[in-house]
């Protein structure tokens, strides 16, 4: 699919800009340490870093690694997303690969980039911010302070159980839109970064300020 | 475990009916109940052969224990021939090890076998998955854990046939539903036990009254063995599936004559959300409970 990780043709610059904006936004949304897009070079059986935001941004683009290796490799071969925690404590998840990128994450989310049943590559988000309600930390709301949490959301950090009304739900990505049913009741959360001015609806989607 | 034939041709002449034969000609020994009518002891999966079709299983992982056999599907780049060979390479990424570890902790005494269908070159991924699953069915494993699926529709008819063949051959395929809303196979087929994730902290399974996904298992923030003898926590339908596969191994170790449909019914009856609630009466406004039925 790819023969070179570098960008030479005029269209490549536009593609690079697009991919870079994707990883920049992904990193901002998740408050993450880094985000990257790797595309699959089928001929070489390798994944190639095409765009990086955050850690490794200065030197990772163009770097290659075996496509059957590590979590990104599994995501690319299986076509399934994967969410993993406690990686740095358990250094073996492919530490050699992680260390070659000079950043060993504690947690990562990896999703396949699919087009018409073909896996084109992998989008990764490294170390999404715990402040934003990752269930691995607790059933926290990224906007509600601990003192207000029970009163406003009804969630129970001690037992890590959602309230009975089902308003809280930790989703697969375990991000700050895990509060699925009662955003306005719970915290009236508003997005930051590139989505400043937007808020999330009950379906977890962003809505521009003033829009229904 | 079972000895039922898996062929598609009728055994006696060209008929699918029981012509000329009666009930005495087709005796079926059912599972005996527990001795003395006492509650059965906790089943542990002993005697049940479980095959993990995945990225391989790390050998000597303390949370996986013994792996009875390890195989890999290899595709010859020149001839295109696909073969299944013994391997000592373990796991290429950790995913298969995680699945095997969940099976081990759910059914601690079962036999775990591994066939690796991931981690080689990308070409023919669906074909390699197909070959690994076909091999596992031919080996007549009691339970096959498949925390994978293929989105390539050209494999769907053959996968469907294979799933049906496994079903009648008493090889239970426990297949993971895709984590994203896309069409993939073989979890969509009724002849497999399909599994998605629930979000409860407890280790329990739920029946889904709205298939195609038939059961939900614990698949969120699950502690699993990983490469290097370590553990990580991870999320996905992939990890709910081996929990249900482990349950199947436990049920089969207590009831070795169960067919695939009986096993599915046992999972249904033991699901945490299946209750014998009071039935509504035919008379409007009247309800009664089931205590006398």
Interface residues (C-beta under 8 A of the other chain):
Chain A: X40 X42 X45 X67 X68 X69 X70 X71 X73 X74 X76 X77 X78 X79 X80 X81 X82 X83 X84 X85 X86 X87 X90 X91 X92 X93 X94 X111 X114 X117 X135 X136 X160 X161 X162 X169 X170 X172 X174
Chain B: X55 X92 X93 X94 X95 X118 X119 X120 X121 X122 X123 X125 X148 X149 X150 X151 X152 X153 X178 X179 X180 X182 X184 X197 X199 X201 X220 X221 X226 X227 X228 X229 X230 X231 X232 X233 X234 X235 X236 X237 X238
